[in-house]
Amino acid sequence: MAFLTTGSSFNLPPNLRVLVVPVVATFVLIILSFFVMREAINRITLTRLRLEKTRKDARVLQQKQLFLQEITDQAQVQSEAATLALPERNSALLTMAQLRNLAEKNIVSLENMATGSQEKSEGEVTAVVISFDAIGRLERVLEFLSSIQGAAPLARLENVKMTQQTQDSIIVTASLKAYWAPFPEQIPALTEPVQQLTAEEQEILTQLLALTPPPFFATTRVPTIPTLDQTQPQAPTQRTNPFTF
């Protein structure tokens, strides 16, 4: 090597000069090994973290699968109840069909039913105004108006005016605000654990299940709310043979 032979200050004894190359090579090898080992350790650590996350996600997905298998029927009924209570699109036609259904049940005549303007309510909720005249006996009309508050879609009576039509009947002129809202566009990640409903949310869901569904949407509803810790699959019910009557 040139730098070992030029200049008296760099002259080394022959026995030491032979050791220079192995020492330098060993030093370089140690440095390279250090960087290689550090990269290998980092990769092993990263792989271990990914493996732990994968195992955790697998446990969550398995838990979700078992939970959803047990509550499929109940969840379908509850989802339907929430959808009918607050539809995704304009609920005017659905509400008008419900009004006719309730009026028929209570022997009340509906006249001059019409839809008005749409109103933007709080958040994403929109309302449409439906006006109508209800004619019938006092107790029947009052029962009809009361049944509206317990029916789906969600609606609110406003501007109720009552007039005596004959000795046995009255006419009620009223307007009804029917609501709807778009479905949520964002849902929790697939790997997130199942979130339990709060006590307030359970109470709201119970109230929605108790609403009278519109015609052609009547179903046998299960007024229970499943939880992740206690879900029991329902046994099939015995259907009545229609040919025995």
C-alpha positions as CSV (number, residue, x, y, z in Angstrom):
1,M,0.0,0.0,0.0
2,A,1.4,3.4,-1.0
3,F,0.7,5.3,2.1
4,L,2.6,2.8,4.2
5,T,5.8,3.2,2.1
6,T,5.9,7.0,1.6
7,G,7.3,9.1,4.4
8,S,9.3,7.9,7.3
9,S,6.4,8.6,9.8
10,F,4.3,5.9,8.1
11,N,6.9,3.1,8.1
12,L,5.7,0.1,10.1
13,P,7.6,-3.0,11.1
14,P,6.9,-5.9,8.7
15,N,5.1,-7.9,11.3
16,L,2.6,-5.1,11.9
17,R,2.3,-4.2,8.3
18,V,0.9,-7.7,7.6
19,L,-1.8,-7.2,10.2
20,V,-3.1,-3.9,8.8
21,V,-5.3,-5.4,6.0
22,P,-7.0,-8.0,8.2
23,V,-7.6,-5.4,11.0
24,V,-9.1,-2.9,8.6
25,A,-11.2,-5.6,6.9
26,T,-12.4,-6.8,10.3
27,F,-13.3,-3.3,11.3
28,V,-15.3,-2.7,8.1
29,L,-17.0,-6.1,8.5
30,I,-18.0,-5.2,12.0
31,I,-19.5,-1.9,10.9
32,L,-21.4,-3.5,8.0
33,S,-22.6,-6.3,10.3
34,F,-23.9,-3.7,12.8
35,F,-26.0,-2.0,10.1
36,V,-27.2,-5.3,8.7
37,M,-28.2,-6.6,12.2
38,R,-30.0,-3.3,13.0
39,E,-32.0,-3.5,9.8
40,A,-32.8,-7.2,10.5
41,I,-33.9,-6.4,14.0
42,N,-36.1,-3.6,12.7
43,R,-37.7,-5.9,10.1
44,I,-38.3,-8.6,12.7
45,T,-39.9,-6.1,15.1
46,L,-42.1,-4.7,12.3
47,T,-43.1,-8.2,11.3
48,R,-44.0,-9.1,14.9
49,L,-46.1,-6.0,15.3
50,R,-48.0,-6.8,12.0
51,L,-48.5,-10.4,13.1
52,E,-50.0,-9.2,16.5
53,K,-52.3,-6.8,14.7
54,T,-53.4,-9.5,12.3
55,R,-54.2,-11.8,15.2
56,K,-56.1,-9.1,17.0
57,D,-58.1,-8.2,13.9
58,A,-58.8,-11.9,13.3
59,R,-60.2,-12.2,16.9
60,V,-62.4,-9.1,16.4
61,L,-63.7,-10.4,13.1
62,Q,-64.5,-13.8,14.6
63,Q,-66.3,-12.2,17.4
64,K,-68.3,-10.0,15.0
65,Q,-69.2,-13.0,12.9
66,L,-70.5,-15.0,15.9
67,F,-72.4,-11.9,17.2
68,L,-74.0,-11.1,13.8
69,Q,-74.9,-14.8,13.2
70,E,-76.9,-14.8,16.5
71,I,-78.7,-11.5,16.0
72,T,-79.4,-11.5,12.2
73,D,-83.2,-11.8,12.5
74,Q,-83.4,-9.3,15.3
75,A,-81.1,-6.8,13.6
76,Q,-83.1,-7.0,10.4
77,V,-86.3,-6.1,12.3
78,Q,-84.6,-3.3,14.2
79,S,-83.0,-1.9,11.1
80,E,-86.4,-1.9,9.3
81,A,-88.0,-0.1,12.3
82,A,-85.4,2.6,12.2
83,T,-85.6,2.9,8.4
84,L,-89.4,3.3,8.4
85,A,-89.3,5.8,11.3
86,L,-86.8,8.0,9.4
87,P,-86.7,7.1,5.7
88,E,-83.8,7.9,3.5
89,R,-85.9,9.8,0.9
90,N,-88.9,12.0,0.9
91,S,-91.5,10.4,3.3
92,A,-94.5,12.3,2.0
93,L,-96.1,9.3,0.1
94,L,-95.3,6.9,2.9
95,T,-96.9,9.3,5.5
96,M,-100.0,9.8,3.4
97,A,-100.5,6.1,3.0
98,Q,-100.1,5.8,6.8
99,L,-102.7,8.5,7.3
100,R,-105.2,6.8,5.1
101,N,-104.5,3.5,6.9
102,L,-105.0,5.1,10.4
103,A,-108.1,6.9,9.2
104,E,-109.7,3.7,7.9
105,K,-109.0,1.9,11.2
106,N,-110.6,4.7,13.2
107,I,-113.5,5.2,10.8
108,V,-112.5,8.7,9.9
109,S,-112.9,10.4,6.6
110,L,-109.9,12.2,5.1
111,E,-110.3,15.1,2.7
112,N,-108.2,17.8,1.0
113,M,-104.9,16.0,1.8
114,A,-102.0,17.7,0.1
115,T,-98.2,18.1,0.4
116,G,-96.6,21.5,0.9
117,S,-93.1,22.8,0.9
118,Q,-90.0,21.1,2.3
119,E,-88.2,22.5,5.3
120,K,-84.6,21.9,6.3
121,S,-84.5,20.9,10.0
122,E,-81.6,20.4,12.3
123,G,-78.6,18.6,10.8
124,E,-79.4,16.4,7.8
125,V,-83.1,16.0,8.7
126,T,-85.6,17.4,6.2
127,A,-89.3,17.8,6.7
128,V,-92.3,18.0,4.4
129,V,-95.7,19.5,5.4
130,I,-98.8,17.6,4.7
131,S,-102.2,19.2,5.3
132,F,-105.5,17.4,5.6
133,D,-109.1,17.5,6.9
134,A,-110.3,14.7,9.2
135,I,-114.1,14.3,9.5
136,G,-115.9,12.0,11.9
137,R,-117.2,11.5,15.4
138,L,-115.3,13.4,18.1
139,E,-113.9,10.3,19.9
140,R,-112.9,8.7,16.5
141,V,-111.1,11.8,15.3
142,L,-109.3,12.3,18.6
143,E,-108.2,8.6,18.5
144,F,-107.1,9.1,14.9
145,L,-105.0,12.1,15.8
146,S,-103.5,10.3,18.8
147,S,-102.5,7.3,16.7
148,I,-100.5,9.5,14.4
149,Q,-98.0,10.2,17.2
150,G,-97.4,6.4,17.6
151,A,-97.0,5.6,13.9
152,A,-94.1,5.6,11.4
153,P,-92.7,7.6,9.7
154,L,-91.9,10.1,12.5
155,A,-94.2,13.1,12.2
156,R,-95.5,16.0,14.3
157,L,-99.0,17.5,14.2
158,E,-99.2,21.3,13.9
159,N,-101.9,24.0,13.5
160,V,-104.8,21.8,14.6
161,K,-108.2,23.5,14.2
162,M,-111.5,21.8,15.2
163,T,-114.9,22.8,13.9
164,Q,-118.3,21.3,14.7
165,Q,-119.7,20.0,11.4
166,T,-123.0,18.4,12.5
167,Q,-124.4,17.3,15.9
168,D,-122.6,14.0,15.6
169,S,-119.4,14.9,13.7
170,I,-116.6,17.4,13.7
171,I,-114.0,18.4,11.1
172,V,-110.4,18.9,12.1
173,T,-108.0,20.8,9.9
174,A,-104.4,20.1,10.6
175,S,-100.9,20.0,9.1
176,L,-98.4,17.3,9.7
177,K,-94.6,17.5,9.4
178,A,-93.1,14.3,8.2
179,Y,-89.3,13.8,8.4
180,W,-86.6,11.9,6.6
181,A,-82.8,12.0,6.4
182,P,-80.0,10.3,4.3
183,F,-78.4,7.2,5.7
184,P,-74.9,7.6,7.2
185,E,-72.2,7.5,4.5
186,Q,-69.4,6.4,6.9
187,I,-69.5,3.2,8.9
188,P,-66.9,1.9,11.4
189,A,-63.9,0.0,10.1
190,L,-64.4,-3.7,9.7
191,T,-61.7,-4.5,12.2
192,E,-63.2,-2.3,15.0
193,P,-64.9,-4.1,17.9
194,V,-68.7,-4.1,18.1
195,Q,-69.9,-1.1,20.0
196,Q,-72.7,-1.6,22.5
197,L,-75.7,0.7,22.4
198,T,-75.9,3.2,25.2
199,A,-79.0,3.2,27.5
200,E,-80.4,6.3,25.7
201,E,-79.9,4.6,22.3
202,Q,-81.6,1.4,23.5
203,E,-84.5,3.5,24.8
204,I,-84.8,5.2,21.4
205,L,-84.7,1.9,19.6
206,T,-87.4,0.5,21.8
207,Q,-89.6,3.4,21.0
208,L,-89.0,2.9,17.3
209,L,-90.0,-0.7,17.6
210,A,-93.2,0.3,19.2
211,L,-94.3,2.5,16.2
212,T,-97.1,1.3,14.0
213,P,-95.5,0.5,10.6
214,P,-97.1,1.8,7.4
215,P,-99.4,-0.5,5.3
216,F,-97.5,-3.2,3.4
217,F,-94.6,-3.0,5.9
218,A,-96.2,-4.7,8.9
219,T,-93.9,-7.2,10.4
220,T,-93.7,-9.3,13.6
221,R,-91.2,-7.2,15.6
222,V,-89.1,-8.5,18.5
223,P,-89.1,-5.8,21.2
224,T,-85.7,-6.9,22.6
225,I,-82.3,-5.4,22.0
226,P,-79.5,-7.9,21.7
227,T,-76.2,-7.3,23.5
228,L,-72.8,-8.7,22.7
229,D,-72.6,-10.6,26.0
230,Q,-76.0,-12.2,25.9
231,T,-77.5,-13.1,22.6
232,Q,-79.6,-16.2,22.1
233,P,-80.8,-17.4,18.7
234,Q,-84.6,-17.6,18.6
235,A,-86.3,-20.9,18.1
236,P,-88.5,-21.2,15.0
237,T,-92.2,-20.5,15.6
238,Q,-95.0,-22.9,14.6
239,R,-97.0,-21.4,11.7
240,T,-100.7,-21.8,11.6
241,N,-102.0,-24.0,8.8
242,P,-104.3,-21.7,6.7
243,F,-106.3,-24.7,5.4
244,T,-107.6,-25.8,8.8
245,F,-110.2,-23.0,8.9
